[in-house]
Amino acid sequence: MAAPLRRMNWVLAVSMILLLALGVAFINSASATREGAVRWLFLRQLKWWISVGAGMHLLLARVSYRRLVDWAVLPYALALLLLVL
């Protein structure tokens, strides 16, 4: 367990956490004028997407980019297809 933590890019992880905190603050500020459950709906949705994004970050951070290069054509083609649509 210690070896992956030593290899981890801490600048990237701290930057991601700071950006997430800033995003939560912005959304909380933007929804401050709303009343009741609607205000907390945005934060609940954000909590879900933060957990999905953090999970994907942890998953992809463990995979060597050299292994991802072999599969890079598939997401690239998918992104181009979505741009065309």
C-alpha positions as CSV (number, residue, x, y, z in Angstrom):
1,M,0.0,0.0,0.0
2,A,2.9,2.4,0.7
3,A,4.4,2.1,-2.8
4,P,1.3,3.5,-4.7
5,L,1.1,6.4,-2.3
6,R,4.8,7.3,-2.9
7,R,4.2,7.2,-6.7
8,M,1.1,9.3,-6.4
9,N,1.2,12.8,-8.0
10,W,0.4,14.8,-4.9
11,V,0.3,18.1,-6.7
12,L,-2.5,16.8,-8.9
13,A,-4.4,15.3,-6.0
14,V,-4.2,18.5,-3.9
15,S,-5.1,20.6,-6.9
16,M,-8.2,18.4,-7.6
17,I,-9.3,18.7,-4.0
18,L,-8.9,22.5,-4.0
19,L,-10.9,22.8,-7.3
20,L,-13.6,20.5,-5.9
21,A,-13.8,22.7,-2.7
22,L,-14.0,25.8,-4.8
23,G,-16.8,24.3,-7.0
24,V,-18.8,23.4,-3.9
25,A,-18.4,26.9,-2.6
26,F,-19.5,28.4,-5.9
27,I,-22.6,26.2,-6.2
28,N,-23.5,26.8,-2.6
29,S,-23.2,30.5,-3.1
30,A,-25.2,30.4,-6.4
31,S,-28.0,28.4,-4.8
32,A,-28.1,30.5,-1.6
33,T,-31.2,32.4,-2.7
34,R,-33.2,29.2,-3.2
35,E,-35.5,27.9,-0.5
36,G,-35.8,24.5,1.0
37,A,-35.0,21.2,-0.7
38,V,-34.1,22.8,-4.1
39,R,-31.0,24.4,-2.6
40,W,-29.7,21.1,-1.2
41,L,-30.5,19.2,-4.4
42,F,-27.6,20.9,-6.1
43,L,-25.2,20.0,-3.4
44,R,-26.5,16.4,-3.3
45,Q,-25.9,16.1,-7.1
46,L,-22.5,17.6,-6.7
47,K,-21.6,15.2,-4.0
48,W,-22.5,12.3,-6.3
49,W,-20.4,13.7,-9.2
50,I,-17.5,14.4,-6.9
51,S,-17.5,10.8,-5.7
52,V,-17.7,9.5,-9.2
53,G,-14.9,11.8,-10.4
54,A,-12.7,11.0,-7.4
55,G,-13.2,7.3,-7.9
56,M,-12.3,7.5,-11.6
57,H,-9.2,9.6,-10.7
58,L,-8.1,6.9,-8.2
59,L,-8.7,4.2,-10.7
60,L,-6.9,5.8,-13.6
61,A,-4.1,7.0,-11.4
62,R,-3.2,3.4,-10.6
63,V,-2.9,2.5,-14.3
64,S,0.2,3.3,-16.2
65,Y,-0.3,5.7,-19.0
66,R,1.7,3.4,-21.3
67,R,-1.2,0.9,-21.0
68,L,-3.8,3.6,-21.7
69,V,-2.0,4.6,-24.9
70,D,-3.0,1.3,-26.5
71,W,-6.7,2.1,-25.9
72,A,-6.5,5.8,-26.7
73,V,-8.1,5.5,-30.1
74,L,-11.4,4.3,-28.7
75,P,-12.2,7.3,-26.5
76,Y,-10.8,9.7,-29.2
77,A,-13.1,8.2,-31.8
78,L,-16.1,8.4,-29.4
79,A,-15.3,12.0,-28.6
80,L,-15.2,12.9,-32.3
81,L,-18.4,11.1,-32.9
82,L,-20.1,13.0,-30.1
83,L,-18.7,16.3,-31.5
84,V,-20.3,15.5,-34.9
85,L,-23.7,14.7,-33.3
